C-alpha cells in the first residue's frame, strides 16, 4: 500500500463495558481487545483485497450438484448471502437422477432388461426415460393379466423403494423381484385413490438381493415412469479444488434445518472413493470452521440425508478450505522492534465523566482516568458527534465552547475540561468520533466529504497537538457500519483532509474495519476495508483499526469464547489486517 510516511506503535485498547466493574482490576484484565494497527510509509501497487486469506478453493471452482446444477456455483462465489438449493428428491426429483434412480434410461440402453405382457412386444424406453410426458401402453396380450418387468443390470444389495407413475382404470400392484425368484409386494397404485398422474413411492425391507421390479394389473394401463430407488433420499454438492492439496480446515455454511436428517462432510482424491471427514450439524446457521487431520484431497463434498417428506430441499451457502494456518491465513513475517512495556501498549475505553455524571477529575484515583494509569497509557473516548453539532452540515465552534458557551448541541458542555483530566492523569487520548445512520442518516449530510472536512478541520485545530494538545489521535467513527461504503469513503476522505489542514500532527485512523471477508462494492452496510478505504485515502492514514474478539462458532453454530491462538478464532482476523497493511 502507498501509505502516509509515519509509523506508530501497535496499541491494544481494553474494551471496558462497565468501568465501575473493573475498578482495581488492572492486574486481572482478561477483556476483549481492540487493536489499532500500525501503518508505515512505503510504495506498492494498490490491492484493495490484499488482506484476504489464500483459500484452497478458488473462487469460481468447478462444482457438481446432485440436482439444481444451475445454482451450484453459489457455494464458491465468496458471498455468504448466496446459496445453492437442491430440487426436492420427493415426490418427483429422484426420477431424473442417475445417482438415485437405477432404472433411468435403462430400457433404451438395454431393451432386453424390459419386458411386458403386451403382444406384439412394445418398446419400453418411455417407461424409464425420466419424462412424465411419455409413457408405454400395456395390454394383456395372451396373458391372464397385464404386467411389465424391469430388471437391474446388476442385482442391488441396497434398496429404499420404487417410484411409480401410471394411468390406470383399476389397480396396479407393485412388487420387487428378488434374486432367488421370489417377490415382495410393496403396495398398489389405484385409480380409486385418485393416484393417476401422481408419482408415488413404495418402500419396504428386503430379505435378499433385488433383481428387478414387476408391476401388474387386471386391466390395460399406461406406465409413465418406473424407478428403482436404491437408497434413502439424499443430496450432494461437490467442490473440485483443481488439484490435490493438503487440507486441515474446511469452512462451510450449510444450514438446512428440519428438511435434513443428517449432514456429513466427505473428501476424495479422485472423486470416486470418499472418506468421512466430519459429521456436521445441519441446523447450524453461521459459517462453521471444521478442523480435520491434515489430509490430501482434491474434492470436498457435503452430503445431506433428507427427511422422508415431499418437497424437502437441501441448501449450502459456501464451501472453502485452508491449510494448517486456518481460515485467516498465515501470520506475517515478524518485524522485531525495540521492546515496549505492556503498559505502553494497553489502553482503556472510556466516556465523558466515566459514568459519574460529572466531568472527570485527575485527582480522583478511585474513579475515572487516574484509576487506570497504573496499567495503561492510552485512553479512547467515545466522542459523540451529535454532542457537538445538531446537523452534520454545521461546523462546530470549539473556541466558543472553550469560552464557556457550550457546543451547538449541548450548551453546558466543555470538552476541554473533560480531556484535560485525561491528559493530567497520564493518558494519551484518542477520540473516536461516533456517528451512525441512526444518529445522522445519509440524507442529513448535504455534502458528506465537505461536512467531514469542516468537522475534522475544526476538531484537529482546537484539540490537536499543535492546539490545546489534548488529543493525539482522531478515529473517524467507531462502528458506523450502517452506512453504504461509498458514503463512508466520502466522509473519511473529508476527515483525513480536514484533520491534515487543521493540525498536520493530528493522527488519523478510520473506523473499525476488517480485511478478511469480502462484501459487495455497492453494499448498503458493512465493514470491509477494501470497499471503504481507497488508495488516495490510505496514503493519508496513520493507522488501521480493527475490533477483534476471541470467539469461534462451534459445530452447533453457537458463538463461544476461545483461546486467542486458535487459528479459527475471530481474533486471528488481525492477520488479514496486517497483510493488508503490509501489501
N, C-alpha and C positions, 0 to 999 in steps of 0.2 A: 504494500500500500504506500501511496505518497502521503505522508503524514506530517503534521506540524513538528518542526525540529525541536522538540523538548521532551525530556524523559522524566517521569515521576515514579516514585517508589510505589510498588504494588501495595495497596492498602486493603485491609479486611475490616469491614464495619459491622459490629454486632447489632443484629436487629433486636430491639428491646420493645416487645409488645406491651409490657406493663412495667414502667420504670420503678414503681414502688416495690414490686415483687422481687426485683433483683438488687435491692439495697444491700450493700455489704457483701455482695457475692462475686467480687472481682476475681477471686481465686477459684471460682467454681463455674465460670462461664462455659456452658455447653449449649450455646444457642445456634440457631440457624445463621448463616453467614451471607453477607453481601460483599461481593468482591468488586473493587474498582481496579481495572487493569491498566497497566502502563502502555502508552503509545510512544514509540521512539521514531524520530525522523529517519527518512530513508526513501529511496525511489524504487518503485517496482511497478510492473504492469497491474492495472486495476482488475481485480477479480471480486465481484460482489458476493460470490458464493465460496470464497476461499476457505471458510470455516467448516464447510460440510464434511462429515466423515466419509472416508472412502468405503462404500459398501461393496460387498462381493457380488451382489445382484445389481447389474447395471440398470439404470432407468431405461425402460423400453425393452427389457429382456423378453425372450420368447416365452410364451405362457400357453399351456394346454389345459382346457377345462373339460370336464365330463359332459357339460351342457352349457348353453348360453355362451358360446365361444366369443361372440361379438363383444362382450363386456369384459373379457378376461384380462385385457391389458391394464385395466384399472388397478390391479394389485401390484403393479411395478411402475406406477407413474409418479411415485414420491408424494402423492396427495392423499392424506388420511381421510379426506372428505368424500372421495370417490370409492366405489366398490363394485365388485362383481357379485351378481346374484344368479344362482342357478335357476334352471327351469324346475318345475315340480316333477319329481320322479313318478308320483301317483297323482291323478289317475292315468295319465297318458304319456308322460315324459319318457318312461322306460322303453316304450315301443320302438323309438328310433335310435336307441343307443346300443351299439355293438358290444360295449362292455357290460351291459345289463341284460340284453336280450339275445340269448344264444341262437334263436331262430332267425334273426334279422338277415334277410336276403338269402336264406338257406335254400328255399325252393327254386330260386332262379339259378343259384350256383350249383346245387346238387339236386336236380329234379327227381332222381331216384329215391331220395330220402323222404319224398312227399307223395303219398298215395291216398286214394279215396274210393268210395263205392261207386262213383259216377261211371257210367258206361255210355258212350265211349269215354276213355280217360280224359280228364281235363287238366289244363295247365294250372298248377297250384301256386305259381310265382306270386300272385297278388295276395295270397294268404300270409306272406311273410315279408312284404316289401316295405313295411313301415308306413304305409299310407292308408288313411281312412276313406279315401276317395275311390279305392278299388276293392274288389272282392271276388270270391270264387263261388259260383253257384253249384251246390252239391245236390245230387239226386241218388236215389237208391240203386239205380241200375238194376241188376238182377238180385241184389241182396235183400234181406228182410228189413233192413233199416239203412239209414243214411249215415255215413261215417267218413272221417278223414284222420290220417295218422301222419305225424311229422317226427322223423327220427333224428336224434342228435348225431353229429359227426363222430363224437366221442362220448361214451357214457359219462354222465355227470355225477360226481361224488358229492356235490353240494346242490341244494335245492331250496328255493324260497317259495315259488309259486308259479302259477300260469296266468297270463293275461289273455283275455278273450274279448273280441267284439264281433258280433254277428247279427244277422236279422233272421228271426225265426217265427213261425206261426204257433209254435208249441214250446217244447223243452229240449235244450241241448245239454247232454251230460259230458262232464269234463273229467278225464282220467289221466293219471301219469302211468305210463307203461314202464315196468321195471325190467331190469336186465335178465331176471330169471323167468320172464314171460308172463308173470302175474301183473296185475294193475291195481291202482289205488284210486277210487273215486274221490274227487275233491269237492264236487258240488254241481249245480245245474244253473244254466242260463235260460231264463224263461221269458216268453212274451207276456205272460200274465203279470209278471212283476215289473212290466214296463222297462225291461232291460235292453230292448232293441236300440241300436245306435249308441249304446253306452259301453265303455271299456270296463270290464270287471276283472278282479284278481281273485284267484282261488289258491289258498295256501294249505300246507299240510306237512307232516313229518314222514320221511320215508325210512323203511327198514332196510332197503338195499339201494343199489345204484340205479339211477333213472336212465332209460334209453330213449324215451320219447314221450309224446303226448297224443292222446286219442280224444276226438270229440265225436259225439254220435247223437242221432235223433230219430224219431219215428217218421218225420216228415222232411221234405226238402228244405234246405235253408242256405243262406249266403254267409260264407265265412269271410269276414272282412279282415281280421288280423288275429294271429295266434302267436303268443310269446312264451318263451321259456325263461323265467327269471331265476338265475342260479343262486343269488344271494340277496340278503336284505337290502332295502334301498340305501343308496349312498351317493355322495357327490365328491368329486376330487378337483383340485386345481393344482397344477404342477408348473413350477418355475424352472427354466433352464438357465443356469449361470454362464453358459457358453463354454466352460471348460471345467475340469476337475480342480477344486480348490479346497484348502484346509479351512474348515468351518468350526467355530467354537460358540458363536452366538447367533441365534435366529430370532428375529423380531417379527411378530405377526399381530395384525388386528383382525380378529376372526369371529366377532360376536354374531351368533345366530339365534340364541335363545331356545325356546321350547321346541322349535322345529327340528332340533338335532338331539340325538340320544348320546352321542359321544363324538369327540373331535381328537384326531391323532395327527402328529407331525412325523412325517416319513422322509427318508433320504435315500438317494441312489447314485451310483456312479454311472450306470448305463441306461437308466430309465426303465429297466425291466425287473431287476432284483431290488427289492425295497427293504430297508431296515427301519424299525421303530426307533424314533429319536426321543419322543416325549408324548405323554398324554396331556392334552390341553383342556382348559375349562371353556366350554362353548358359550358360556354366558358372561365371560369376561369382556368388558367393553373397551378399555383403552388398548393402546399398542403394548403388547406383552413381550418383554425380553426373556428368552429361554436359553440357558446355558447348557450346552451338551459337551460330552467328551469330544475333544478335537477330532474331527472325522473328515476324511477326504470324500467330497461329494461334488456332483455336478447338478443334480436335480433335487429340489425341495418340494414336498407335496403336503398339502393339508387335505385330510380325508374327513368328511362328515358322514357319520352313520345316521340316517334320517329317521325321524319319527314315522310310525306306520300310519300316516294320515294323508289324506288328499291335500294337495297344494302346499305341502311343506317345502320350503326352499332354503338353501344354504347361502351364506354371504361371507365374503372375505374382502377386507378393505386394502390390506397391504401385506406383502411378504418381502423381507430383506434379510441379509445375513452379514456377519462380520467375523473377522479373525479373532485371535486371543485378546486383542486390545478392547473389544467390546463396541457398543453402539456409538460411542463418542470418539472413537479413533485413538491413535497412539498419542502419548504425551509428546509435546515438542521437546527438542533438544534443550537441556538446561542451559541457562546463561548465568553463570556464577557472578554474584555481586558481593560487595562488602557486606559483612554481617550487619543485620539490623535487629534491634531488640523487638520482642513481641509487642511491647507497649507502643513502639513506633509504628507498628503495623495495625494495631487494633484501634477501633473507634466505636462510638456509640451513637445510635439513632435517638434523637430527642425531638421535642416540640416546644413551642412557646410556653414558658413557665414550668415545663416538666411536670405537668399535672397539678400544679399548686394553685392555679387560677390567679397567679400574680407573676410579675417579672422575676426572672432568675436572679439569684444573688450569689456572687462568687464567694462570699464569706460564709455561706451555709454549707457545711460539709455532710449534712445528713440527707440532703435532697438537692436535686439539680446538678449542674455540670461538674461541680467540685467533687461530687461523690464518686465520679468515675475516672478522675485523672490519675488515680493510683495504678490503673491497669490499661489506660488508653490515652492516646494523644490527639485523636481526631473526633470531632463532633459533627454530625449531619442533622440538619434541621429540616423538617417538613414545612417549607415556606409557602403557604397558600397564596397563589396569585390573586385570588379574589379577596384577600385581606388588604391588598394594595390598590386595586382598581375594581370598579364595578363593571367595566366593559373592557375587553382586551384591546379595543381600539384606542383606549385612553393611555396616556403616558404617565407613570407615577411621578409624583413630586416629592422626592425624598428630602430635599432641602427644607421644604415646609414642614415635613414630618419632624426633622431634627430641631426645628424651632418650636415644637410643641403643638403643632396644628393637626397632628394625626395624618392618616392616609385618606385618600378619597373614599375608601370603603369602610375604614374604621377610624373614626375621629379621635379616639383615645390612644391609638397605637403609636409607639415609637420603637422601631426595630433596633435602633442604636442601643437603647437601654438593655434590651434582651441580649444582643450579640456581645456587648461589652462584658457582660458577666461570663459568657462562654470563654472569651479570649483571656480574661483575667484569671480564670480558673486553670488555664493552661491548655485549652483545646484549640486545635487548628480547625477552622469552621468551613464546612461545605453546606451550601444552601441548595436544597432540592426544590426547585420552583414547581409547585404542584398545580397542574391544570389538567382537566379531563373534559370529555364531551358532555358529561353531566353538569360540570361547572360552567364551561363556556362552550356551547355547541359550535359546530363548524360555521353555522350561519351568523354567529356573533362576531366573527373575525372578518372585517371588511377586506383587509389585505394581510393575510397571515404572515408573510415574510416581513413586511414593514412593521406590523404590530409587534412581532418578535424582536425586531431590531430596536424599536423605540424602548421597549421594556428593558432589554438587556443592556442597552447603552446607558440608560439612567441608573440601573441597578449596579453595573460594574463601576461607573464613575463615582457613585456615592460610597459603596461598601468595599470596593476592591482594594488591593494592596497599595495603590497609589492615592487612594482617597482616605476614607476612615480606617482602612486597614483592619476591617472586621471579618471579612470573608475572603478565603483564598480560592475556593472552587465553586463554580456555578453549574448545577446539574439541570439540564433542560427537560424537566418533567420527571416524575417518579415512575409511574407506570401508566402513561397516557395511551394505553393500548386500544382504546375505543375510538381512536381517530384513524382515518384512512392513511395509508403510507405516504401518498403524495402530499397530503395536507401536513403531516408531521415533518416531512422533508422541508417544506416551505418555512414552517415555524423554526425548525432547527437552524436552517440557513440564516434566517434573520437574527436569531440569538447569537450565533457564532460571530457574525459580522458586527452586530451591535456591541457585544462584550469587548471585542478587539478594539473598537472605536472608543468605548467608554474607559477602558483600562486594559492596555495590552498585557499587563501582568496577571489579570484575572484568568485562571484556568477554567476551561470549559469542557464539559463532558455531556454526552447525550443521556436520554432516559435509559432505564434498564432494558437491554435488548438481548437477543440470543442469536447464535450463528450456526446452529446445528439442525434447524428444521425449516424447510422452505415454506413460503406462502405465495399466493398469487400477487403479482405486481400491482394489481388494482384492488387488493383486498380492502374491505371497509374497516377492518380492525386487525390487530396482530402486533408482533414484536420482533419480526425477523430483521436483522441488521442489514441484510442485503437489499431490502426494498426501502429502507428508511435512512440509510446513510449513503450518500453518493460520494464520488471521488472528490468533488470540489469542497464538500463539507468535511470529509475526513482529513483533508490537509490542514484544517483549522482546529481540529480537536486535540486535546491534551490527554485524553484517556477514554477508555471504554467502561461501560457499566453493565454488570450482569447480576441478576438476583438468582443465585444458585443455592438450592437447598438439597440436603441429602435424603432424597426419597427414591423409592422404586415402586413400580407396580408389580405385585406378586402374581402368581398364576391364576388367582381368582379375580384379578382386576382391582384389588384393594390397594390404595396408595399407603405405603408403610415406610417408616423411617429405616435407614440402613447406614452402615458404616461408610464414610465418605470415599474410602478407597475402592469400594465396589465398582467395577467397570460399568455397571448398569445404573449406578446412582446418578440422579439428575445433577448432583454436584459436579460430575465429570463434564457437564456442558461447558465448563470453563475451558476445557481443552479446545473446543471449537472456536471460542473467542480468541484464544491465544494463536491458533492457526490463522484466523482472520487478521489479527494484528500483525503477525509476522510475515504475511504474504507480500 
